[in-house]
């Protein structure tokens, strides 16, 4: 989106507020998405929730490509709304990707690392797509729309595969355990948040991820 916004300055009048709003709303939406879909993933299952987050990403990516510019409702207003709901979907992808991949393989750490390293690959490919479109010397108004449309096909393929997949065995086993011993689940959660050892691991994991994101997203 940063590359798109730079190009759009040559097409539509753009204020600092416009660019900041579009960039920040996706991140704000991501916070809501993480909390909402992380919770729903435990309540209604990984598969159903994973399909919803993928659908949000796909749907609002498509809508972004068709953003129109009017005097009252500008192209930046359109993109800002799309980016917010797109961010909610992306935010949901975070916890669901980690837990779904982790519950489908024995080597959880390796699998999750591979999944999240694809962010870097995707960011690099996005830049190549953008540069390639500029080299093609096509109309600037088409360049940013095609650039935003580039993820549509792979997202649709992944969404189809998710819809055909089964719920993770670990989730089904945990669900059965909760049904058999509901009080045991409450005690486990209570112990998780009261044990100082787990607080240390939580702060260490979340803190290192925060530092990584500050560097990664600021420079991407």
PAGU-689451 format. One record per residue: y, x, z of N, C-alpha, C in turn. Coordinates in steps of 0.001 Angstrom, whole numbers. Each point is the difference from the previous one (the first is absolute). Example, Ala and Ser with C-alpha at 12.3 -4.5 7.8 and 13.67 -1.06 7.14 Angstrom:
! PAGU-689451
    n_yy    n_xx    n_zz   ca_yy   ca_xx   ca_zz    c_yy    c_xx    c_zz
   -5690   13190    7800    1190    -890       0    1200     900       0
    1050    -350    -720    1190     820      60    1090    -770     730
! end
This chain:
! PAGU-689451
    n_yy    n_xx    n_zz   ca_yy   ca_xx   ca_zz    c_yy    c_xx    c_zz
   -1213     824       0    1213    -824       0    1265     859       0
     -62    1181     576    1177     875       7     376     431   -1416
   -1018     298    -811     258     368   -1395     566   -1192    -773
    -549   -1170     258     470   -1220    -661    1465    -261     337
     350     127    1263    1376    -263     431     989     979    -628
    -439    1253    -155     877     990    -638     291    -390   -1447
   -1023    -492    -690     179    -394   -1396     824   -1279    -122
    -193    -926     917     687   -1291     -61    1510     131     189
     437    1102     595    1441     226     155     711      66   -1344
    -748     420   -1042     586     109   -1339     -21   -1330    -746
    -639   -1004     603    -136   -1296    -686     795   -1094     703
    -146     -71    1335     645   -1047     793     912     627    1051
    1118    -642     324     855     506    1082    -799      79    1296
      32    1169     641    -830     209    1190     816     591    1131
     -57    -659    1160     678     527    1188   -1022     717     883
     505     768     945    -882     673     953    -815   -1019     790
     640   -1132     282    -672   -1082     731   -1199    -528    -780
     148    -154   -1314   -1095    -496    -836   -1214     919      95
     234    1287    -208   -1098     968       8    -650     103    1378
     815      27    1039    -528     120    1365    -825   -1217     389
     497   -1187    -397    -696   -1240     341   -1380     -51    -640
     -77     347   -1273   -1271     -34    -716    -981    1013     585
     490    1193     307    -871    1042     551    -489    -344    1403
     879    -554     820    -351    -248    1398    -814   -1271     213
     207   -1020    -837    -701   -1266     201   -1510     145    -165
    -432     885    -897   -1442     230    -157    -591     582    1283
     742     900     637    -482     613    1243       8   -1001    1149
    1034    -847      47      58   -1043    1029   -1158    -978    -190
    -237    -381   -1259   -1130    -880    -299   -1322     633     390
    -112    1311    -184   -1241     703     342    -310     -79    1490
    1032      54     825    -208    -122    1454    -596   -1365     327
     583   -1053    -584    -529   -1351     214   -1439    -104    -517
    -227     597   -1172   -1330     -68    -608   -1065     679     832
     330    1149     553    -967     720     845    -390    -825    1211
     997    -567     668    -266    -778    1216    -744   -1298    -324
     463    -698   -1040    -591   -1294    -347   -1425     142    -506
    -204     833   -1006   -1320      92    -628    -976     847     802
     532     910     817    -891     709     918    -637    -980     975
     806    -952     453    -485   -1045     912    -944    -958    -730
     410    -458   -1185    -825    -954    -751   -1332     612    -449
       8    1303    -252   -1231     673    -393   -1077     -87    1071
     423     -27    1253    -953    -152    1105    -403   -1453     215
     886    -927    -368    -248   -1419     269    -816    -663   -1102
     412     160   -1261    -679    -707   -1093    -837     922    -882
       3    1297     294    -852     918    -749     765     938    -908
    -639    1131    -306     647    1025    -837     150    -486   -1443
   -1072    -570    -553     -17    -333   -1419    1091   -1007    -361
      68   -1120     687     985   -1042    -320    1421     535     123
     244     729    1069    1345     526     237     365    1053   -1039
    -968     808    -383     190    1057    -990     348    -598   -1364
    -593   -1141    -341     306    -685   -1249    1438    -541      25
     426    -511    1147    1359    -534     138    1035    1115    -173
    -216    1138     651     967    1109    -121      65     510   -1432
   -1153     117    -651     -21     433   -1398     706    -984    -914
    -152   -1280     302     660   -1047    -797    1516      62     161
     464     269    1221    1443     151     234     559    1169    -799
    -710    1118      40     448    1185    -731      45    -293   -1496
   -1068    -600    -521     -67    -286   -1432    1062   -1023    -418
     105   -1089     743     918   -1073    -364    1450     426     -11
     424     696    1044    1412     374      75     327    1234    -835
   -1027     764    -388     222    1064    -989     314    -626   -1354
    -762   -1029    -363     234    -699   -1265    1391    -642     -13
     364    -670    1095    1321    -639      77    1131    1022     -97
    -224    1191     555    1024    1055     -65     310     392   -1437
   -1022       8    -830     181     422   -1393     879    -964    -797
      60   -1266     449     759   -1008    -724    1331    -328     678
     483     900     829    1271    -218     691    1133    -218   -1000
     827    -999     270    1121    -342    -869    1325     215     732
    1046     210    -776    1311     286     581     964   -1150    -288
     456    -664    1058     993   -1062    -116    1228     385     827
    1087    -666    -245    1246     335     695    -107    -281    1496
    -607   -1126     362    -137    -362    1418   -1225     665     626
   -1110     -46    -730   -1264     562     490    -368    1183    -888
     280    1222     478    -156    1193    -837   -1448     457     -80
    -234     931    -906   -1334     584    -156    -423     719    1279
     969     497     753    -300     698    1253    -433    -979    1098
     605   -1196       4    -438   -1039     936   -1451    -379    -287
    -313    -154   -1274   -1356    -365    -434    -991    1065     464
     328    1260    -286    -898    1102     368    -150     133    1518
    1092    -240     722     -41     120    1461   -1004    -989     596
      25   -1248    -480    -925   -1016     493   -1444     383    -352
    -194     416   -1248   -1344     405    -433    -498    1194     806
     892     948     255    -402    1209     732    -371    -322    1445
     669    -985     587    -323    -375    1381   -1428    -546      88
    -324    -945    -877   -1341    -591      36   -1066     971    -509
     391     842    -940    -894    1073    -435    -288     932    1169
    1046     288     789    -164     852    1183    -939    -605    1022
      43   -1322     160    -926    -665     923   -1445     241    -444
    -221    -121   -1318   -1344     260    -522    -419    1442     185
     912     931    -280    -298    1429     166    -263     328    1473
     804    -612     885    -204     220    1429   -1385    -443     431
    -469   -1120    -537   -1348    -462     313   -1074     914    -542
     307     655   -1126    -982     914    -599    -321    1171     931
     990     435     745    -186    1166     880   -1164    -173     978
      88    -935     940   -1089    -121     968   -1302    -476    -632
      89    -879    -995   -1217    -545    -602    -737    1049    -830
     744     858    -710    -646    1076    -761    -747     941     936
     671     369    1081    -611     936     946   -1257    -585     635
      95   -1228     484   -1124    -578     729   -1136    -395    -942
     322    -498   -1200   -1043    -412    -939    -797    1194    -503
     708    1052    -374    -675    1217    -457    -794     622    1158
     610       8    1189    -676     578    1160   -1271    -733     377
     -17   -1299    -213   -1176    -796     361   -1063     -39   -1098
     309     614   -1139    -949     -13   -1116    -619    1366    -282
     229     960     872    -558    1332    -225    -301     679    1322
    -906     959     -34    -363     725    1226    1057    1040     349
     517     680   -1027    1005    1048     235    1387    -630    -102
     437    -657    1076    1236    -778     -17    1228     857    -251
      90    1123     707    1189     855    -116     219     482   -1419
   -1068     460    -634      95     499   -1369     395   -1114    -960
    -629   -1159     145     267   -1127    -900    1445    -477     115
     482    -142    1223    1369    -472     209    1011    1028    -521
    -298    1285     180     896    1051    -506     114     -62   -1518
   -1129    -240    -680       7     -97   -1461     835   -1198    -451
    -196   -1127     679     729   -1220    -368    1512     211     105
     454     543    1111    1442     131     212     608    1174    -765
    -835     967    -396     534    1089    -829     378    -504   -1387
    -555   -1165    -384     335    -584   -1301    1470    -418     -90
     663    -138    1153    1443    -278     -24     747    1110    -732
    -370    1228     305     638    1145    -645    -292      38   -1488
   -1258    -286    -364    -390     -29   -1414     779   -1100    -726
      87   -1178     637     713   -1129    -610    1472     292    -190
     602     624     994    1422     340     -86     260     975   -1148
    -891     962    -149     135     986   -1077    -172    -657   -1368
   -1018    -859    -130    -242    -692   -1268    1156    -927    -363
     586    -651    1027    1136    -893    -241    1163     771    -624
     237    1205     495    1073     837    -552    -306     395   -1444
   -1268     315    -302    -385     359   -1361     196   -1172    -966
    -375   -1194     455     180   -1207    -818    1487    -181    -325
     826     165    1019    1447    -206    -167     579    1014    -982
    -359    1258     169     504    1048    -890    -499    -241   -1427
   -1264    -422    -128    -563    -279   -1319     746   -1105    -717
     380   -1033     737     757   -1114    -587    1387     452    -453
     615     894     775    1321     518    -384    -106     866   -1250
   -1059     790    -100    -202     830   -1191    -215    -854   -1255
    -568   -1187     205    -267    -890   -1137    1285    -569    -590
    1115     183     727    1322    -418    -457      54   -1496    -329
    -583    -802     864     101   -1450    -156    1151    -511     860
     340   -1252    -176    1130    -580     721    -179     143    1508
    1064     410     689     -62     225    1450    -442   -1252     766
     426   -1162    -503    -358   -1235     696   -1501    -262     -77
    -649     539   -1033   -1461    -111    -106    -696    1076     819
     616    1175     100    -616    1116     717    -326    -376    1442
     983    -524     732    -242    -279    1416    -958   -1171     191
      14    -943    -941    -920   -1139     100   -1441     437    -253
    -200     831   -1007   -1350     510    -296    -489     898    1129
     921     797     550    -364     885    1119    -501    -811    1199
     690   -1102     291    -431    -862    1106   -1300    -724    -338
    -229    -239   -1299   -1197    -734    -434   -1252     886     -59
     185    1315      19   -1130     922    -151   -1148    -241     989
     273    -359    1270   -1111    -193     948    -719   -1346    -132
     461    -878    -884    -555   -1362     -35   -1484      -6    -340
    -384     708   -1058   -1410      -6    -421    -935     590    1057
     273    1212     523    -898     521    1040     -52    -873    1248
    1146    -606     355      12    -882    1171    -873   -1228    -248
      76    -560   -1207    -810   -1168    -343   -1490     334      37
    -359    1188    -477   -1409     426      22    -503     129    1429
     801     641     838    -374     182    1409    -103   -1351     704
     928    -898    -305     -11   -1329     618   -1267    -764    -376
    -410      98   -1252   -1240    -649    -450   -1204     570     751
     -25    1318     146   -1116     656     699     -51    -416    1469
    1162    -168     596      44    -455    1397    -568   -1415     124
     374    -855    -944    -462   -1389      42   -1513     -89    -153
    -598     988    -692   -1452      -6    -202    -760     695    1128
     724     688     864    -655     794    1049    -471    -878    1161
    -813     584     856    -490    -681    1199     817     445    1212
     -18    -823    1036     622     391    1264    -728    1221     549
     721     898     677    -641    1209     510   -1041    -352    1059
   -1097     760      -7   -1097    -252     938     460     214    1446
     861     998     196     468     303    1354     826   -1161     557
     813    -613    -858     798   -1134     451    -898   -1182     365
    -999    -260    -834    -920   -1107     264    -779     239    1296
    -370    1267     228    -721     329    1233     901    -188    1223
    1256     435    -126     945    -162    1104     278   -1473     277
      93    -788   -1072     245   -1437     137   -1146    -666     754
   -1216     408    -341   -1176    -554     675     -13     381    1474
     389    1235     276      43     478    1383    1033    -778     814
    1144    -299    -611    1051    -764     692    -483   -1413     312
    -685    -596    -983    -514   -1356     212   -1031     -39    1126
    -772    1057      97   -1041      59    1043     581     354    1363
    1099     786      -5     581     445    1272    1528      34    -111
     667   -1164      -7    1468     -46    -146     742     715    1111
    -510     -46    1224     658     678    1123     -60    1507    -144
   -1088     487    -613    -156    1438    -206    1065     552    -923
     391    -805   -1004    1061     407    -936    1322     145     732
     311    -966     866    1255      49     756      45    1237     884
   -1120     304     630     -60    1173     878     162    1294    -785
    -589      42   -1206      98    1198    -831    1443     265    -411
     716   -1083    -380    1407     137    -402     851     430    1197
    -276    -604    1141     744     328    1219    -187    1474     363
   -1221     483    -128    -299    1399     319     683     943    -991
      40    -409   -1266     597     830   -1048    1471     283     285
     728   -1015     491    1431     154     239     321     522    1399
    -968     -20     889     251     478    1364    -447    1441     200
    -929     471    -828    -517    1362     133    1018     993    -583
     486     914     813    1030     951    -424    -498     910   -1119
   -1306     254     -50    -545     867   -1036     267    -592   -1392
    -184   -1318    -131     209    -636   -1296    1481     -75    -366
     860     -96    1008    1434      21    -272     397    1327    -651
    -577    1065     497     271    1342    -523    -403      91   -1472
   -1193    -494    -332    -468      30   -1384     845    -898    -903
     414   -1134     528     824    -938    -773    1354     615    -332
     633     609    1009    1304     640    -214    -145    1176    -972
   -1060     772     159    -226    1146    -883    -209    -413   -1451
    -805   -1045    -193    -280    -480   -1359    1233    -626    -626
     609    -944     713    1174    -697    -533    1176     962    -185
     171     915     943    1117     950     -70    -109     944   -1181
   -1202     541    -234    -185     919   -1131     146    -737   -1326
    -448   -1267     -25     145    -798   -1222    1478    -284    -280
     747    -264    1050    1448    -244    -136     695    1220    -589
    -318    1174     517     629    1233    -480    -360     236   -1473
   -1266    -265    -344    -435     146   -1390     783    -940    -910
     139   -1263     418     688    -995    -832    1468     338    -213
     632     547    1043    1417     383    -126     150    1041   -1110
    -901     978     -13      65    1044   -1015    -426    -526   -1371
   -1088    -779     -31    -572    -451   -1271     926    -969    -731
     437   -1034     692     814   -1029    -650    1425     476    -274
     497     886     821    1363     505    -208      70     870   -1251
   -1108     646    -344       2     935   -1129    -674    -529   -1255
    -671   -1160     134    -780    -488   -1152     893    -535   -1120
! end
